[in-house]
């Protein structure tokens, strides 16, 4: 299919982008990497009247360290993240997970901001950023605000951004030296749509007791799911298989809400979630117990 007719704008400044969004609002779509948007246009699942191209705004592509945070510009390409030394040293969960995003050609063009705003529950970036406790900077002609990842994803392809707002930056807390991580996903082939994925972070004290934990599920509901009940079970305990099994059962049977589709049944996805939870928790606790020192600032 071909896309429905639309007007095309290629602003040369960020202010022009804001002015265009203010003028067109919900009639406009923003073009970043286009790896999801172009397909949606061709299938006519999205039919904007105006397409606003962001690719003349290099100032929105960066990775910076800043007082306990890693700041990532929304136009930063996914491939940049999988090669960046700051991401590798301070956000190892993101560094490990980004290579799972589709294929190299898509990661080379696709952006972190585009992935987050498209809000596909099967995408890696929403899951990663929720697991890391990220927050997102939304800007409009009237000002700016920060939206925590927990409040950002509302439904499939729908976020808390207003029609005149643009996502400009992702701010992610640096992972502490006592925090371990795990990431697992299953697809029929590398790069295919994910059937189920799990990201985990656990923070241990010097005695190996869990002080904080986050478990997030990918393609388990219309949005990424933060499994708070399962994570709470881990706090105050040391690593043990019975604990992992209990957390996996609580999350897979009670906290996620997977669909049945052409790729897998809901029951199969729950079984995947259970097994992947066990794997990610084993890995995360092991890594946390072995980490020493402080991440390089």
N, C-alpha and C positions, 0 to 999 in steps of 0.2 A: 504494500500500500504506500501511498504518498501522503505527506502531512497535509492538513487543512491549510488554507492560505493564512499567512501572517505577515506583519511588518517586521523589519529587522533594524535594530539600532546597535551601533558599535561605539559606545561612549569612549572618549579619550581621557576622562577623569572620573574619580570616584564621586565627585559632586554631581556630575551628569547622570551617573547611575542612580543616585538617590533622587534626583529631580524626576527622572523617568519613572521610577517606581512610585513616587508620589503622584505622578500624573495618571499612570495606567493601573496601578494597584493590582487587583486580582486578575485583570486582563493580560498581565505580563508574566513571562517566565524568564528566568535567568539562565544563560548558557555559560557553564564553566568548562568542564571537560567534555560534556555531552555524551558520555558513555551510556547513561540511562535515558537522558532526555530525548536524544535523537530517535531511539527505538520507540519511546512513548509517543513521540510526534508521528512517526511513521504508522504506528498502529492506531493512531487517533484516540488513544486513551487520554492524551492531553491535547487541548486545542487552544493555545493562547492566541490572542489577537496580536501580541507584540512579543518579539524575542529580543532580549537585551544581552548582548555579548560582553562578558567580563574579561576577555583575553587581552585587552590593552591595559590591564591594571597590574603590572608586575609587583607593585607595592603590597599586594595581598598574598604574595607567596614568600614565606619565610619560616624558619625554625629558630627560636631563640630561647636561651636560658634567662630566667628573670625571677630572682628571689623566691626560690622554692617551686617555681612553675616552669613548665615548658610551654611556650606560646607558639602556636602554629597558625599561619595565615590560611584563610579558607581556600585560596587558590593554589595551595601547595599540592603538587602532584603526588599520587600514592607512591610512585617509584622513588621519589625523593626520600620519603619516609623510610623505605626499606634499605636505604644506603647511608642514612644520616647518622653521624657519630653521636650527636646529642640524643637522638631517639634511642640508639643502641645502649648508651650508658645510663640514661635517666628514666627511660620508659621501655624496659625490655619486653614487657607484654605486648606493646604496640609493635615493636621491632620484630618480634616473633610472628605476630599474626598477619601483618600486612602482606607478606608474600603469598598468603592464601587467597588474596583478592583476585578473582578471575584469572586473567592471563597478563603477561608482561605488556603487551600492546595496550591493554585497557588501563593497567596501572600507570603507564607512561603518560596517558592523556587525562585519566580520571583524577579528580581532586578530592581531598578530604572533605571540604565543605559541600561539594556536590553530593557525595555519598551520604553525609549526615542529613542534608535537607531533603533528599529524595526519600529517606526514611523507609528503606526496604528492610523488613525484619530479618531477611536472610543475608543481609550485607554484614561485613565484618566491622566496619567502623562504628556503627551505632552500638554494637555489643562491646567493643573494646573501650570506647569512651565512657560508656555507662559503668563498666567494671572499674575504670580508673578514676571515677568521680570527677569527670571533666565538667567544665561550664562553657557556655557559648555566648559570644558577644553579638548582639543584634543591633543594627544601626539603621536609623531612618532620618528624614529631614527634621524630625522633632527631638532627636537625641539618641541615646544608646541605653541598653540594659543588658544584664547578664542573666542567662537562663541555665539553671543546672540541668545536667543530663537527665536526672530523674523526672524532670518536668517537660522535657523537650519533645519527646516522641509521643504523639497522641493516638495515632492510628497508622495503618499502612499508608505511606506516601503523604502523611499529614503531620506537621510539627506545630509547635507553639509560636512560630514566627508569624507576625502579622503581614498582611498583603503588601505593605509599603516598607517592610524591613528586609535587610540583607544580613546574612551571617558573614562576619568579617574575620573572626578569630576563634580559635579553640584554645582554652587554657587548661592544662592538665597538671595536677600536683605531681611533683617528682616522687617516684617510688622510693621508699626508704630502704636502707641497707638490710633491715630485718623483714622485708616483705618478699615473699615468694609468689610465683605466678604459674599458671598453667593455661594452655589453650588447645582445644581439640575441636575438630569439626569433621563431618562425614558428608561426602557427595559421591554420586555414582562415578564421576571422573574428575580429575583435577580441573578446577575452573568452572565446573557445573554449579548449578544452583544448590546451595547447601540444604541438606535435609534436616540437620540438627547440629548446633555448635554450642560449646560451653567455654566461658572465660572465668578464671578464678584468681583472686588474690588473697593471700593470708599473711598477717603480720604476727610474728612470734616474739615473746620476750626472751631474756637470756636463759630461761629454764625450758624453752621450747613450748610454752603455753600460748595458745592463740589469743591475741588481744583484739584483732579485727579481721573480718573476712567479708568478701563480696563474691557472689556467684551470679553470673548473668548468662541467659540462654538466648541463643540465636535461632530464628525461625521456629519459635515455640509458641507464638501468639501473634496478634497483629502488630505488636511492638516488641523490642527486646525486653526480656523479663528479668528484673532484679529479684532473685529468690531470697527474700529477707529471712523467712522462717528457717530455711535450711542453713543459711549463713550463721544465724544466731545460735544454732546448735553447736557450732564449732568453737565459739568463744568460751574461753575458760578451760579448754581441754588441750591435751597433747595429741599428736597424731596417733590414730589407731583405726584399724579397718572397720570395726563395728560402728564407730562414729561416722566414718565416711559412708558406710552403707545406709545409715539412718538419714543422713543429710541427702543422699541421692534419692532415697525413697520419698522423702517429704517434697523435694523439689519436683521430681519427675511425675509424681502422682497427684500432688496437691497444688503446686504453684504455677505450673505452665499449662497452657491451653492449646495444644497443637491441633492443626487441621489435617484432615484426610484429603489428599489430592492425587494427581497422576504419578507423583514421585514416591509417596509413602503413605501408609495409614497413620492415624493418630496414635494407635497402640504401638506401632513400630517406632514412631518418633519418641514416645515415652520410654521405650526400652533403650533407644539410643541415648537419650538424655541421662538415664540412670548409669549406663556404662561410661559415658564420657565424663560424668561427674566424678566417678571413682578415679578415673585416670588423671583428671585435672587436679583433684585434691591431693592425690599421692605426689604428683609432680610439684605442686605449689608448696606443700609442707616440706618436701625434701630440699627444694631450692632455698626456702626461707631458713632452714636449719644450717645451710652451708654458706650463706652469704656473710661476708665480713666487711668491716670498714664502712665508709660512707661513699655514696656515689660521687663521682668527680663533678664538681661544679665548674 
